[in-house]
Amino acid sequence: MALSSASSSLTNLSYISFQYKTPKFSTTFSSVDSSKCTTLRITADSAPKARFIGRRKESLSVKQLQRPLMEYMSLPASQYSVLDAERIERVDDSTFRCYVYRFKFFAFEVCPVLLVRVEEQPDGCCIKLLSCKLEGSPIVVAQNDKFDASMVNKISYDSKQRDSPLQQLTSDAVIEVNIEIPFAFRAIPVQAIESTGSQVLDQILRIMLPRFMAQLVKDYQAWASGDASRQPLGTGQI
């Protein structure tokens, strides 16, 4: 088996025009002593949050060689190739750090660094996100303690067709991000921010999954031909 990262520089998304809205405040009057004074407390509403979701499923027909795809998909995580040593580094037998290509979100540069764990399954494996650190523009870096993210990418083959000369390989991925909206963006409607964020995630998956699958097939072909080195095949192109 092999592991890949999300990749490719994405096209800049257009700016969204907006009208500024005065933030809401709540006021509370509390009497300390009616004969002395009245205290006025003003507190801003809690920071608004946005939710981004990206989903994509990609399938590819694979010609089975002398060593069947089923055996390749059953390899333990310790024998996985990282595919691209310039983008992925192994932390331990089942944990990998992935450096995603930089992309634009509105006017800001974002470069996620993912820590993922691979869990072996009967018909393939499941890649799960453990943590995500943002690099890039200062305003992006400042969000590292203000968001949480989850990702699951299930890679499987069709066990019902294990004896067929053509096998179906599938990658089914879901990414979800919940983030506190930075003050500079709070004049933009939450719906517009969520729509833009979800488009970015969809575009990442639209670029990532086909390249990931293509590299996976190349790695299978190398393994099936007798290459047991598990050396990465990519050079920063994933």
Order of alpha helices (4+ residues) and beta strands (2+ residues): beta-beta-beta-alpha-beta-beta-beta-beta-beta-alpha-beta-beta-alpha
